[in-house]
């Protein structure tokens, strides 16, 4: 892995972890603005707890060493959650500013996944 790729990976991964952790906390404490946001999108409020817990577990999974299959699941979960959030805001005809957070986290998810080191990848062996 080149030094450039390692820097891209860690910058993207740390910003992704910070973004997911901060949104998880906001969802778990049921911050008024987030409650309003979920309600406006038509989602039940219990989904905030579920997403918050999953995001924290996902952050732990992508940051700890080893467990490459678990990391793949975490990246997939982040991708589905953020693409779903983006789609929900578009369908609800929210202002463009509402798209920024999910879009940024989606891009960071893809960058972190793409530039991850070999020891953080699932390697399949075919015979």
Secondary structure, 3 states (H helix, E strand, C coil): CCHHHHHHHHHHHHHHHHHHHHHHHHHHCCCHHHHHHHHHHCCCCHHHHHHHHHHHHHHHHHHCCCCHHHHHHHHHHHHHHHHHHHHHHHHCCCCCHHHHHHHHHHHHHHHHHHCCCHHHCCCCCCC
